[in-house]
Amino acid sequence: MQERDKATWIWYPGDFEIWLGNIFNNRRTERGAMFPPFWKQDSHYVTVEFSREFELSHEETIIIASEGKFNLMLDGKLQFGQPKTFTVPQGKHKLNLKVWNQATPPALFIEGDTIHTDSTWLATYEDKIWIDENGIAHGSGIYVPAASWNFNSIETPPSSYHLLTKEQRPVSEKDGLYDFGKETFGYLKVKGLKGRIHIYYGESAEEALNKEHCETLDILSEGERLDSKAFRYVYIEKEQGAHYEEVLMDYEYAPFDMKRSGSFRCSDKELNHIWNVAAYTMDLTTREFFMDGIKRDRWTWSGDAIQSYLMNYYLRFDTECVKRTIRQLRGKDPVTAHINTIMDYTFYWFKSILDYYQYTADIAFVREMWPRMVTLMDYVESRLNEEGMAEGQPDDWIFVDWVDFPMHKRGTLCFEQILLMKAMETMAVCSKLLGIKSNYRVKSESLRNKIKQTFWSYEQKAYYHAIEDGKMNRQITKFPNMFAILYGLAYKEECREIMQSVMLNPDVDPITTPYMRFYELETLCKEGLQKQVLQEMKAYWGGMLREGATSFWEKYNPEETGTQHLAMYGRPYGKSLCHAWGASPIYLIGKYFLGVTPTKPGYEEYEIRPTLGGLDWMEGDVPTPFGKIHVRMTTHEVSVLSDGGQGTLIVGDQPIMIPANKEIRISL
């Protein structure tokens, strides 16, 4: 007999994320006006049928709950009303329940002694039922396993989902300016309010005090409740006759398990500070989904998200948030535009699924996403040029990065072709994994050869930037060259050449966003330059800390001073001072200093290549599906303790097997 607590709410796969994502992405405001996303927003299917067959040794009474109106069929016969309980007779039977809900995703909860809703139920959005002359219903359509998560009580349906909150107080107040001590996110509360007040939020004191140009503001009357905002400072101005007793906030956060989280500390106090602030930045931007910046956009962006996933694998290992974000970004068919309207962000989306599988071994998620991977790749291929390369169309946004130097994004960019090559490789790997025949491997190899033949300069030892109007743009930037290394386009000798001619060449324009510094520093780490990366982290992220940062920014230019650090997009406070892609030290330290990498999906096998990079000592934990891997290294010893998996410690050229649940120590 099945346990009663196995029952859970079920819905059509992806619908919960799409519905929740619409609420999430439409919370953005600019100076009190709502600001919806730039891209198409899908909706959940309003009618979903759930079905399952059972064979009972005796009759069984089930409890039924739904989000939406429903009808119930037993063995193809419609039953009366919307019963809260129903008795299924002894024998073999099939239950079909059709749920309709315009407001929230249709969801179903059934609980009995042996019958209960879970992912073994099938779901379809296709209404292809017909009734024969005997009143028996017949159906067809595309059925998929129903989705579920942790809504395991009849009292907590999916639409009740929310993050947690806890009350916090400001650390100081002066002349109506409240300081909460560090960047934060949540709901401002003004207790005992009578009359009306104007509230000006700021990630800096300058922003909160600048009533004309602060990015977010509210007008609050007694009895009203404010929506969530990002801020450190709040300036409150009272209308005539208004007064209040106290200003507090409900800090809003996604819960995580510290016992399963990553950690790091080392001999360098500044690097410890950098790691801790990076972790706080990740926690602030990990919400219902992984978002970009908590103040301005508050949206899910695929290019931001793929970095958040990787950092998350070394910090909280919140795989559910990864899946939610991937599903939400993809949306539904038909595909009418690139993800976030950005071509490179579509290509990142494909790779994020391959990364997810490598860290989790969750083949069920790959199988779930495969049909939408195929239709999205069909869309990509339908827009390739005559040479079979990706070229921006008038309705495409070609992003690459925010740059401080002249760089056109027209024509056929080498950078985009490398990302497309990796997307096609992802399709090839996933199709093989699922036992599906495809020609994506042939396509990716063909594109690989075209990229080399078209863009590689034997003279410059670098990949050129783009083809524009049939002519080669010979500009050399770090973007295609570092991705040639990271995504396996460049051979070993080419990697060495690119490092000297581009990545370590001071004449090549520098990268100033944490977004692409993520990949730049990973490239240096991949080529064994951890000592340089340590100094880069201390200079770049340490530079933000020296400017007073309590979370890491969207962009940092050391040449800027004072309030110049707050400006972006032509607005004095347009820059996000808490941006997910600013937390890259989490990933760099976990993968390339502690040196932990899965070599088989889900850490069934893994490798540890610890590198001090100039530190005297370091230690930390890397979360995995089976627990943690703890690594400690000094100048004279390495120790490892792992909760599972089959690991190999590599120090120099010496591989050492790592048993589970038994610490090993190696002298250096």
TALIN-V299921 format. One record per residue. N is the residue number from 1. PSI is psi in radians with two decimals (* if undefined). BURIAL is # if it has 16 or more other ideal C-beta (glycine too) atoms within 10 Angstrom, else .. Layout:
BEGIN
n | psi | burial
N | PSI | BURIAL
N | PSI | BURIAL
END
This chain:
BEGIN
n | psi | burial
1 | 2.39 | .
2 | 2.58 | .
3 | 2.52 | .
4 | -0.58 | .
5 | 0.04 | .
6 | -0.24 | .
7 | 2.49 | #
8 | 2.74 | #
9 | 2.46 | #
10 | 2.74 | #
11 | 3.07 | #
12 | 2.35 | #
13 | 2.28 | #
14 | -0.35 | #
15 | -0.68 | #
16 | -0.76 | #
17 | -0.68 | #
18 | -0.77 | #
19 | -0.85 | #
20 | -0.65 | #
21 | -0.60 | #
22 | -0.69 | #
23 | -0.80 | .
24 | -0.89 | #
25 | -0.24 | #
26 | 0.30 | .
27 | -0.15 | .
28 | 2.39 | #
29 | 2.67 | #
30 | 1.93 | .
31 | 0.83 | .
32 | -0.18 | .
33 | 2.39 | .
34 | 2.61 | .
35 | 1.64 | #
36 | 2.86 | .
37 | 2.84 | #
38 | -0.21 | .
39 | 2.97 | #
40 | 2.37 | .
41 | 2.12 | .
42 | 3.05 | #
43 | 2.85 | .
44 | 2.78 | #
45 | 2.30 | #
46 | -0.34 | #
47 | 2.18 | #
48 | 2.38 | #
49 | 2.34 | #
50 | 2.43 | #
51 | 2.69 | #
52 | 2.60 | #
53 | 2.55 | .
54 | 2.69 | .
55 | 2.00 | .
56 | 2.42 | #
57 | -0.33 | .
58 | 2.84 | .
59 | 2.66 | .
60 | 2.32 | #
61 | 2.24 | .
62 | 2.66 | #
63 | 2.37 | #
64 | 2.32 | #
65 | 2.61 | #
66 | 2.72 | #
67 | 1.67 | #
68 | 2.95 | #
69 | 2.62 | .
70 | 2.77 | #
71 | 2.79 | .
72 | 2.29 | #
73 | 2.36 | #
74 | 2.06 | .
75 | 0.68 | .
76 | 0.01 | #
77 | 2.25 | .
78 | 2.34 | .
79 | 2.84 | .
80 | 2.38 | .
81 | -2.76 | .
82 | 1.31 | .
83 | 2.49 | .
84 | -0.40 | .
85 | 2.72 | .
86 | 2.42 | #
87 | 2.12 | .
88 | 2.19 | #
89 | 2.90 | .
90 | 2.60 | .
91 | -2.92 | .
92 | 2.23 | .
93 | 2.84 | #
94 | 2.28 | .
95 | 2.34 | #
96 | 2.21 | #
97 | 2.22 | #
98 | 2.16 | #
99 | 2.31 | #
100 | 2.30 | .
101 | 2.01 | #
102 | -0.51 | .
103 | -0.74 | .
104 | 2.85 | #
105 | 2.29 | #
106 | 2.22 | #
107 | 2.69 | #
108 | 2.46 | #
109 | 2.12 | #
110 | 2.34 | #
111 | 2.20 | #
112 | -2.97 | #
113 | -0.75 | .
114 | -0.38 | #
115 | 2.17 | #
116 | 2.57 | #
117 | 2.37 | #
118 | -2.94 | #
119 | -0.01 | .
120 | -0.22 | .
121 | 2.68 | #
122 | 2.64 | #
123 | 2.57 | #
124 | 2.58 | #
125 | -0.06 | #
126 | 2.21 | .
127 | 1.41 | .
128 | 0.67 | .
129 | 2.40 | #
130 | 2.71 | .
131 | 2.26 | .
132 | -3.07 | .
133 | -0.26 | .
134 | 0.10 | .
135 | 0.23 | .
136 | 2.28 | .
137 | 2.47 | .
138 | 2.58 | .
139 | 2.77 | #
140 | 2.94 | .
141 | -3.07 | .
142 | 1.94 | .
143 | 2.40 | #
144 | 2.74 | #
145 | 2.35 | #
146 | 2.65 | #
147 | 2.64 | #
148 | 2.91 | #
149 | -1.96 | #
150 | 0.50 | .
151 | 1.40 | #
152 | 0.13 | .
153 | 2.50 | .
154 | -0.38 | .
155 | -0.16 | .
156 | 1.32 | .
157 | 2.90 | #
158 | -0.63 | #
159 | -0.18 | #
160 | -0.01 | .
161 | 2.36 | .
162 | 2.77 | .
163 | 2.98 | .
164 | 2.79 | .
165 | 2.69 | .
166 | 2.51 | .
167 | 2.40 | .
168 | 2.70 | .
169 | 2.65 | .
170 | 2.68 | #
171 | -0.35 | .
172 | 2.83 | .
173 | 2.40 | .
174 | 2.09 | .
175 | 0.71 | .
176 | 0.00 | .
177 | 2.04 | #
178 | 2.32 | #
179 | 2.10 | #
180 | 0.17 | #
181 | -0.55 | .
182 | 2.91 | .
183 | 2.38 | #
184 | 3.10 | #
185 | 2.30 | #
186 | -2.71 | #
187 | 2.05 | #
188 | 2.41 | #
189 | 2.23 | .
190 | 1.83 | #
191 | 2.54 | .
192 | 0.50 | .
193 | 2.28 | #
194 | 2.29 | .
195 | -2.58 | .
196 | 2.48 | .
197 | 2.75 | #
198 | 2.27 | .
199 | 2.22 | #
200 | 2.11 | #
201 | 2.66 | #
202 | 2.43 | #
203 | -0.26 | #
204 | 2.79 | #
205 | -0.66 | .
206 | -0.72 | #
207 | -0.81 | #
208 | -0.58 | #
209 | -0.19 | .
210 | 1.56 | #
211 | -0.47 | .
212 | -0.41 | .
213 | -0.01 | .
214 | 2.56 | #
215 | -0.61 | #
216 | 2.50 | #
217 | 2.85 | #
218 | 2.68 | #
219 | 2.11 | .
220 | 2.25 | #
221 | 2.77 | .
222 | 2.44 | .
223 | -0.21 | .
224 | 2.77 | .
225 | 2.41 | .
226 | 2.66 | .
227 | 2.93 | .
228 | 2.59 | #
229 | 2.80 | #
230 | 2.42 | #
231 | 2.86 | #
232 | -0.72 | #
233 | 2.58 | #
234 | 2.23 | #
235 | 2.21 | #
236 | 2.27 | #
237 | 2.22 | .
238 | 2.38 | .
239 | 2.88 | .
240 | 2.25 | .
241 | -0.12 | .
242 | 2.60 | #
243 | 2.83 | .
244 | 2.89 | #
245 | -0.73 | .
246 | 2.59 | .
247 | 2.16 | #
248 | -3.09 | #
249 | 2.64 | #
250 | 1.82 | .
251 | 2.21 | #
252 | 2.35 | #
253 | 2.72 | #
254 | 2.20 | #
255 | 2.66 | .
256 | 2.82 | #
257 | 1.93 | .
258 | -0.54 | .
259 | -0.36 | .
260 | 0.17 | #
261 | 2.77 | #
262 | 2.81 | #
263 | 2.85 | #
264 | 2.43 | #
265 | 2.71 | .
266 | -3.04 | #
267 | -0.22 | .
268 | 1.92 | #
269 | -0.64 | .
270 | -0.69 | .
271 | -0.64 | #
272 | -0.75 | .
273 | -0.75 | .
274 | -0.81 | #
275 | -0.77 | #
276 | -0.72 | .
277 | -0.63 | #
278 | -0.73 | #
279 | -0.72 | #
280 | -0.67 | #
281 | -0.77 | #
282 | -0.74 | #
283 | -0.66 | #
284 | -0.57 | #
285 | 0.02 | #
286 | 1.85 | #
287 | -2.39 | #
288 | -0.57 | #
289 | 3.01 | #
290 | 2.05 | #
291 | 2.99 | #
292 | -1.34 | #
293 | 2.51 | #
294 | -0.29 | #
295 | -0.97 | #
296 | -1.20 | #
297 | -0.95 | #
298 | 0.55 | #
299 | 2.89 | #
300 | 2.09 | #
301 | 2.30 | #
302 | -0.67 | #
303 | -0.66 | #
304 | -0.76 | #
305 | -0.68 | #
306 | -0.55 | #
307 | -0.69 | #
308 | -0.73 | #
309 | -0.83 | #
310 | -0.73 | #
311 | -0.67 | #
312 | -0.65 | #
313 | -0.37 | #
314 | 0.02 | #
315 | -1.23 | #
316 | -0.32 | #
317 | 0.81 | #
318 | 1.50 | #
319 | -0.47 | #
320 | -0.69 | .
321 | -0.60 | #
322 | -0.88 | #
323 | -0.73 | #
324 | -0.76 | #
325 | -0.73 | #
326 | -0.79 | #
327 | -0.80 | #
328 | -0.75 | #
329 | -0.66 | #
330 | -0.70 | #
331 | -2.60 | #
332 | 2.90 | #
333 | 2.73 | .
334 | 2.68 | .
335 | 2.19 | #
336 | -0.09 | .
337 | 2.86 | #
338 | 2.77 | #
339 | 2.25 | #
340 | 0.27 | #
341 | 0.15 | #
342 | 2.15 | #
343 | -0.81 | #
344 | -0.53 | #
345 | -0.53 | #
346 | -0.79 | #
347 | -0.68 | #
348 | -0.64 | #
349 | -0.75 | #
350 | -0.88 | #
351 | -0.53 | #
352 | -0.52 | #
353 | -0.69 | #
354 | -0.75 | #
355 | -0.80 | #
356 | -0.80 | #
357 | -0.69 | #
358 | -0.66 | #
359 | -0.35 | #
360 | -0.42 | #
361 | 0.43 | #
362 | 1.48 | #
363 | -0.44 | .
364 | -0.64 | .
365 | -0.69 | #
366 | -0.76 | #
367 | -0.72 | .
368 | -0.74 | #
369 | -0.28 | #
370 | -0.85 | #
371 | -0.63 | .
372 | -0.42 | #
373 | -0.75 | #
374 | -0.83 | #
375 | -0.55 | .
376 | -0.70 | #
377 | -0.60 | #
378 | -0.75 | .
379 | -0.79 | #
380 | -0.85 | #
381 | -0.50 | .
382 | -0.26 | .
383 | 0.16 | .
384 | 2.69 | .
385 | -3.06 | .
386 | -0.44 | .
387 | 0.05 | .
388 | 0.43 | .
389 | 2.75 | #
390 | 2.19 | #
391 | 2.33 | #
392 | 2.29 | #
393 | 2.92 | .
394 | -0.51 | .
395 | 0.22 | .
396 | 2.55 | #
397 | 2.09 | #
398 | 1.91 | #
399 | -1.09 | #
400 | -1.25 | #
401 | 2.85 | #
402 | 2.20 | .
403 | 2.63 | #
404 | 0.27 | .
405 | 2.77 | .
406 | 2.16 | .
407 | 1.93 | #
408 | 2.62 | .
409 | 0.53 | #
410 | 2.78 | .
411 | -2.58 | #
412 | 1.78 | #
413 | 2.34 | #
414 | -0.73 | #
415 | -0.79 | #
416 | -0.61 | #
417 | -0.63 | #
418 | -0.71 | #
419 | -0.69 | #
420 | -0.71 | #
421 | -0.78 | #
422 | -0.62 | #
423 | -0.72 | #
424 | -0.62 | #
425 | -0.70 | #
426 | -0.77 | #
427 | -0.71 | #
428 | -0.80 | #
429 | -0.79 | #
430 | -0.67 | #
431 | -0.71 | #
432 | -0.73 | .
433 | -0.66 | .
434 | 0.01 | .
435 | 0.54 | .
436 | 2.25 | .
437 | 2.39 | .
438 | 2.95 | #
439 | 0.40 | .
440 | -0.54 | #
441 | -0.75 | .
442 | -0.74 | .
443 | -0.73 | #
444 | -0.67 | #
445 | -0.66 | .
446 | -0.75 | .
447 | -0.67 | #
448 | -0.81 | #
449 | -0.69 | .
450 | -0.71 | .
451 | -0.81 | #
452 | -0.81 | .
453 | -0.56 | .
454 | -0.76 | #
455 | -0.31 | #
456 | 2.30 | #
457 | 1.99 | .
458 | -0.47 | .
459 | -0.82 | .
460 | -0.21 | .
461 | 0.84 | #
462 | 2.83 | #
463 | 2.25 | #
464 | 2.91 | #
465 | -0.92 | #
466 | 2.89 | #
467 | 2.15 | #
468 | 2.16 | .
469 | 0.71 | .
470 | 0.00 | .
471 | 2.58 | .
472 | 2.21 | #
473 | 1.92 | #
474 | 0.26 | .
475 | 2.44 | .
476 | 2.09 | #
477 | 2.94 | #
478 | -0.39 | #
479 | -1.06 | #
480 | -0.52 | #
481 | -0.71 | #
482 | -0.57 | #
483 | -0.46 | #
484 | -0.64 | #
485 | -0.87 | #
486 | -0.64 | #
487 | 0.23 | #
488 | 0.32 | .
489 | -0.73 | #
490 | 2.36 | #
491 | 3.02 | .
492 | -0.82 | .
493 | -0.69 | .
494 | -0.67 | #
495 | -0.81 | #
496 | -0.70 | .
497 | -0.74 | #
498 | -0.67 | #
499 | -0.75 | #
500 | -0.72 | .
501 | -0.39 | #
502 | -1.12 | #
503 | -0.59 | #
504 | 0.22 | .
505 | 1.98 | .
506 | -0.25 | .
507 | -0.23 | .
508 | 2.33 | #
509 | 2.39 | .
510 | 2.76 | .
511 | 2.34 | #
512 | 0.04 | #
513 | 2.49 | #
514 | -0.46 | #
515 | -0.94 | #
516 | -0.29 | #
517 | -0.56 | #
518 | -0.92 | #
519 | -0.60 | #
520 | -0.84 | #
521 | -0.52 | #
522 | -0.68 | #
523 | -0.76 | #
524 | -0.73 | #
525 | -0.76 | #
526 | -0.55 | .
527 | 0.24 | #
528 | 0.39 | .
529 | 0.83 | #
530 | -0.56 | #
531 | -0.74 | .
532 | -0.68 | #
533 | -0.70 | #
534 | -0.80 | #
535 | -0.64 | .
536 | -0.75 | #
537 | -0.74 | #
538 | -0.62 | #
539 | -0.78 | .
540 | -1.06 | #
541 | -0.63 | #
542 | -0.57 | #
543 | -0.70 | .
544 | -0.71 | #
545 | -0.69 | .
546 | -0.35 | .
547 | 0.06 | .
548 | 0.21 | .
549 | 2.39 | #
550 | -0.09 | #
551 | 2.84 | #
552 | 2.63 | #
553 | 2.95 | #
554 | -0.55 | #
555 | 2.54 | #
556 | 2.17 | #
557 | 1.93 | .
558 | -0.37 | .
559 | -0.28 | .
560 | 2.70 | .
561 | 2.74 | .
562 | -2.33 | .
563 | -0.12 | .
564 | -0.53 | .
565 | -0.26 | #
566 | -0.26 | #
567 | 2.58 | .
568 | 2.71 | #
569 | 0.48 | .
570 | 0.24 | .
571 | 2.44 | .
572 | -0.42 | #
573 | 0.54 | #
574 | -0.34 | #
575 | 2.43 | #
576 | 2.19 | #
577 | 0.14 | #
578 | 1.70 | #
579 | 2.32 | #
580 | -0.73 | #
581 | -0.11 | #
582 | -0.14 | #
583 | 0.33 | #
584 | -0.45 | #
585 | -0.48 | #
586 | -0.86 | #
587 | -0.81 | #
588 | -0.75 | #
589 | -0.77 | #
590 | -0.73 | #
591 | -0.59 | #
592 | -0.18 | #
593 | -1.08 | #
594 | -0.55 | #
595 | 0.46 | #
596 | 2.19 | #
597 | 2.30 | #
598 | 2.31 | #
599 | -0.26 | .
600 | 2.58 | .
601 | 2.43 | #
602 | 0.36 | #
603 | 0.43 | #
604 | -0.72 | .
605 | 2.54 | .
606 | 2.92 | #
607 | 2.49 | #
608 | 2.07 | #
609 | 1.34 | #
610 | 2.47 | #
611 | 2.14 | #
612 | -0.58 | #
613 | 0.53 | #
614 | -0.15 | .
615 | 2.72 | #
616 | -0.64 | .
617 | 2.80 | .
618 | 2.71 | #
619 | 2.68 | #
620 | 2.97 | #
621 | 2.46 | #
622 | 2.14 | #
623 | 2.57 | #
624 | 3.04 | #
625 | -0.44 | #
626 | 0.02 | .
627 | -2.30 | #
628 | 2.74 | #
629 | 2.09 | #
630 | 2.25 | #
631 | 2.33 | #
632 | 2.37 | #
633 | 2.35 | #
634 | -3.08 | .
635 | -0.20 | .
636 | -0.01 | .
637 | 2.60 | .
638 | 2.35 | #
639 | 2.54 | #
640 | 2.37 | #
641 | 2.11 | #
642 | 2.48 | #
643 | -0.11 | #
644 | -2.98 | #
645 | 3.05 | #
646 | 1.87 | .
647 | 2.81 | #
648 | 2.12 | .
649 | 2.22 | #
650 | 1.98 | .
651 | 1.98 | #
652 | -2.22 | .
653 | 0.23 | .
654 | 1.89 | .
655 | 2.33 | .
656 | 2.22 | .
657 | 2.48 | .
658 | 1.92 | #
659 | 2.71 | .
660 | 2.48 | .
661 | 0.49 | .
662 | 2.09 | .
663 | 2.41 | .
664 | 2.56 | .
665 | 2.30 | .
666 | 2.22 | .
667 | 2.51 | .
668 | * | .
END
